[in-house]
């Protein structure tokens, strides 16, 4: 009778230990998932920022190019007017 009780107690302790180990594994997995999620969010944020910077730079380049074209047109028109006046 005592032996049976001890075996039952040992069995419960083993089950509890396995349950605790499983909970610990699940906790570690959850932490890893959270870390990976955080890293992914940072990468997405960094990628967005880089894209925004590239788009801004392209916009600035287009603006600069268009400004140069307009200045050239003004200079060409001014030269044509000077020729016509002479």
N, C-alpha and C positions, 0 to 999 in steps of 0.2 A: 504494500500500500504506500509506504513512504517512498519507495523506489519509483513507483509510478508517478507520484506527486513531483518528485525531483525531475523526472524525465519530462513531465508536462511543463514544469517551470523552465527547464533548459530549452525546450522547444519554443516556448513563448519568448524567451530571451533571444533566441536565434532569429525568430521572426521579427522581433522588434529591431534587432541589429540590422537585419536585411532591409527592413522598412526605412530605418534611419539612413542607411547607405544609399538606398534608392532616392530618398529625399535630397541627400547631399549631391548625388549625381544630377538630379533634375535642377537643383539650385545652380550648380556650376554651368550646366547647359544654358540655363536662362541668362546667367551673367554673360556667357560668351555671345549669345544672341544679342543681348543689349549692347555689348561692345561693338559687335559687327554692325549693328544698326547705326550706332553713333558714328562709326568710321564712314559708313556709306553716306550718311547725312552730310558729314564734313566734306566728302569727296564731291557730292552733288553740289553743295554750296560753293566749293572752290571752282568747280566746272562752270557753274552759272556766272560767277564773278569773272572768270577768264573770258567767257563768251561775251559778257556785257562789255568788257574792256576791248575785245576785238571789234565788236560792232561799233563802239564809240570811236575807236581809231579809224575804222573804215569810213564812218560818217565824217570825221574830221578831214580825212584824206580827200574824200569826194568834195567837201566844201572848199578845201584849199585848191583842188584842181579846177573846180568851177569858178572860183574867184580869179585864178590865173587866166582862165579862158576869157572871162569878162574883161579883165584888165587888158588883155591882148586885143580884144575886139575894140575897146575904147581907144587904145593906141593906134590901131589900124584906121579907125574912123577919123581920129585926129590927124593922122598923116594924110589921109585922103582929102580932108577939108583943107589942110595947108596947101596941098598940091593944087586943089581947085582954086584957091584964093590967089595963087601966084601966077 
